[in-house]
């Protein structure tokens, strides 16, 4: 039987390890947000106030750190996300959806830009991206179910088009490629999403 003292020491070590891991993830994301899109282990460890050895004791490689940082970004998005009523008129749903997508895309923008540089060489970053896409797809299918049900055989095509219009590659093109401000980029997204859904809503 484990004594209370031993259990306390184990719990203490576990809590310290969790705090260390959280500090590493926070340092990783902070450096990226500040423009260091490819922070090294040395810079992450220095920012977290730990040794390089401690960093690699907690994360065996960059892939496991990418996984933890990706999970933290999803948590941050979950905290910022607010449900939109599917009973609202289509125009109001499109507006609310695009306003929220713009806010969440701005939240992940630094990390998304960093991921673009490393994703061709990182299976974990590709998995992180697919998780974001799956969440957006689920929201679209629930929020615009009425319109999508009218699309018939074209349903999947419409869903894919709305997903494409409201995820990072399109947002990056609007913001970084075309140089649009957040409001202007959101307006383009809303026009695109609205047109796609209005077409099937009229059937």
C-alpha positions as CSV (number, residue, x, y, z in Angstrom):
1,X,0.0,0.0,0.0
2,X,1.3,3.4,-1.0
3,X,1.7,5.8,1.9
4,X,0.2,9.2,1.9
5,X,3.7,10.8,2.0
6,X,4.8,8.8,-1.1
7,X,1.6,9.6,-2.9
8,X,2.1,13.2,-2.1
9,X,5.6,13.2,-3.6
10,X,4.3,11.4,-6.7
11,X,1.5,13.9,-7.1
12,X,3.9,16.8,-6.6
13,X,6.3,15.4,-9.3
14,X,3.3,15.0,-11.7
15,X,2.1,18.6,-11.0
16,X,5.6,19.9,-11.6
17,X,6.0,18.0,-14.8
18,X,2.7,19.3,-16.1
19,X,3.7,22.8,-15.2
20,X,7.0,22.4,-17.1
21,X,5.3,21.0,-20.1
22,X,2.8,23.8,-20.1
23,X,5.6,26.4,-19.8
24,X,7.4,24.8,-22.8
25,X,4.2,24.9,-24.9
26,X,3.6,28.5,-23.8
27,X,7.2,29.5,-24.7
28,X,6.9,27.8,-28.1
29,X,3.7,29.6,-29.0
30,X,4.9,32.9,-27.6
31,X,8.0,32.8,-29.8
32,X,6.0,32.1,-32.9
33,X,3.6,34.9,-32.0
34,X,6.5,37.3,-31.8
35,X,7.7,36.4,-35.3
36,X,10.1,33.5,-34.6
37,X,8.4,31.1,-36.9
38,X,11.0,28.3,-36.5
39,X,12.1,28.5,-32.9
40,X,14.9,26.1,-32.0
41,X,14.9,23.9,-29.0
42,X,17.6,26.2,-27.4
43,X,15.4,29.3,-27.8
44,X,12.3,27.5,-26.5
45,X,14.1,26.2,-23.5
46,X,15.6,29.7,-22.8
47,X,12.2,31.3,-23.0
48,X,10.6,28.7,-20.7
49,X,13.4,29.1,-18.2
50,X,14.6,25.5,-18.3
51,X,17.6,23.6,-19.6
52,X,17.6,22.0,-23.1
53,X,17.9,18.6,-21.4
54,X,14.6,19.3,-19.5
55,X,12.9,20.3,-22.8
56,X,13.8,17.0,-24.4
57,X,13.0,15.0,-21.3
58,X,9.4,16.3,-21.5
59,X,9.2,16.1,-25.3
60,X,11.1,13.5,-27.1
61,X,11.2,15.5,-30.4
62,X,9.7,18.5,-32.2
63,X,6.8,16.3,-33.4
64,X,5.6,15.7,-29.9
65,X,5.9,19.4,-29.1
66,X,3.9,20.2,-32.2
67,X,1.2,17.9,-31.0
68,X,1.0,19.5,-27.6
69,X,1.1,23.0,-29.0
70,X,-1.6,22.1,-31.5
71,X,-3.8,20.8,-28.7
72,X,-3.3,24.1,-26.8
73,X,-4.3,26.1,-29.9
74,X,-7.5,24.0,-30.2
75,X,-8.2,24.6,-26.5
76,X,-7.8,28.4,-27.0
77,X,-10.1,28.2,-30.0
78,X,-12.7,26.3,-27.9
79,X,-12.5,28.9,-25.2
80,X,-13.1,31.7,-27.8
81,X,-15.8,29.9,-29.7
82,X,-19.5,30.8,-29.2
83,X,-22.4,28.7,-30.5
84,X,-24.5,30.2,-33.3
85,X,-28.2,29.4,-33.4
86,X,-29.2,27.4,-36.5
87,X,-32.6,29.0,-36.3
88,X,-31.4,32.4,-37.4
89,X,-32.1,33.6,-40.9
90,X,-29.4,32.5,-43.4
91,X,-27.9,36.0,-43.8
92,X,-27.5,36.3,-40.0
93,X,-26.0,32.9,-39.7
94,X,-23.5,33.6,-42.5
95,X,-22.5,36.9,-40.9
96,X,-22.1,35.4,-37.4
97,X,-20.2,32.4,-38.8
98,X,-17.8,34.6,-40.8
99,X,-17.2,37.0,-37.9
100,X,-16.3,34.1,-35.6
101,X,-14.2,32.4,-38.3
102,X,-12.2,35.7,-38.7
103,X,-11.7,35.9,-35.0
104,X,-10.5,32.3,-34.7
105,X,-8.3,32.5,-37.8
106,X,-6.6,35.6,-36.4
107,X,-6.0,33.7,-33.1
108,X,-4.1,30.9,-34.9
109,X,-2.5,33.1,-37.6
110,X,1.1,33.1,-36.3
111,X,1.1,29.4,-35.7
112,X,-0.6,28.7,-39.0
113,X,2.1,30.7,-40.8
114,X,4.8,28.8,-38.9
115,X,3.1,25.5,-39.7
116,X,3.1,26.3,-43.4
117,X,6.9,26.4,-43.4
118,X,7.3,23.1,-41.6
119,X,4.2,21.1,-42.6
120,X,5.8,19.4,-45.7
121,X,8.3,17.8,-43.3
122,X,6.0,17.2,-40.3
123,X,3.3,14.5,-40.2
124,X,2.1,16.0,-36.9
125,X,1.5,19.4,-38.3
126,X,-0.5,17.9,-41.1
127,X,-2.6,16.0,-38.5
128,X,-3.1,19.3,-36.6
129,X,-4.3,21.0,-39.8
130,X,-6.8,18.1,-40.4
131,X,-8.2,18.5,-36.9
132,X,-8.9,22.2,-37.6
133,X,-10.6,21.4,-40.9
134,X,-12.7,18.6,-39.4
135,X,-14.0,21.0,-36.7
136,X,-14.9,23.7,-39.2
137,X,-16.6,21.1,-41.4
138,X,-18.7,19.8,-38.5
139,X,-19.8,23.3,-37.6
140,X,-20.8,24.1,-41.2
141,X,-22.8,20.9,-41.5
142,X,-24.7,21.7,-38.3
143,X,-25.2,25.4,-38.7
144,X,-26.2,25.3,-42.4
145,X,-28.0,21.9,-42.3
146,X,-31.2,23.3,-43.8
147,X,-29.5,24.7,-46.8
148,X,-27.2,21.7,-47.3
149,X,-30.1,19.3,-47.3
150,X,-31.5,21.1,-50.3
151,X,-28.3,20.6,-52.3
152,X,-29.0,17.0,-53.1
153,X,-26.1,15.2,-54.9
154,X,-24.1,18.5,-54.7
155,X,-24.2,18.5,-50.9
156,X,-20.6,17.4,-50.3
157,X,-19.3,19.8,-53.0
158,X,-21.1,22.7,-51.3
159,X,-19.7,21.7,-47.9
160,X,-16.2,21.4,-49.3
161,X,-16.5,24.9,-51.0
162,X,-17.6,26.5,-47.7
163,X,-14.8,24.8,-45.8
164,X,-12.3,26.0,-48.4
165,X,-13.6,29.6,-48.2
166,X,-13.5,29.7,-44.4
167,X,-10.2,28.0,-43.4
168,X,-6.6,29.1,-43.2
169,X,-5.4,28.9,-46.9
170,X,-8.2,31.2,-48.1
171,X,-7.7,33.5,-45.1
172,X,-3.9,33.6,-45.7
173,X,-4.5,34.6,-49.4
174,X,-6.9,37.4,-48.4
175,X,-4.7,38.7,-45.5
176,X,-1.1,38.0,-46.7
177,X,-1.5,37.6,-50.5
178,X,-4.0,40.4,-51.2
179,X,-3.0,42.5,-48.2
180,X,-6.6,43.0,-46.9
181,X,-7.4,44.1,-43.4
182,X,-9.4,41.8,-41.1
183,X,-12.7,43.5,-41.8
184,X,-12.2,43.5,-45.6
185,X,-11.1,39.9,-45.6
186,X,-14.1,38.9,-43.5
187,X,-16.4,40.7,-45.9
188,X,-15.0,38.7,-48.8
189,X,-15.4,35.4,-46.9
190,X,-19.0,36.4,-46.1
191,X,-19.7,37.2,-49.7
192,X,-18.3,33.8,-50.8
193,X,-20.0,31.7,-48.1
194,X,-23.3,33.6,-48.5
195,X,-23.3,33.1,-52.3
196,X,-22.6,29.4,-52.0
197,X,-25.4,28.8,-49.5
198,X,-27.9,31.2,-51.1
199,X,-27.6,29.2,-54.4
200,X,-28.8,26.0,-52.7
201,X,-31.2,27.7,-50.4
202,X,-33.2,28.9,-53.4
203,X,-33.7,25.4,-54.8
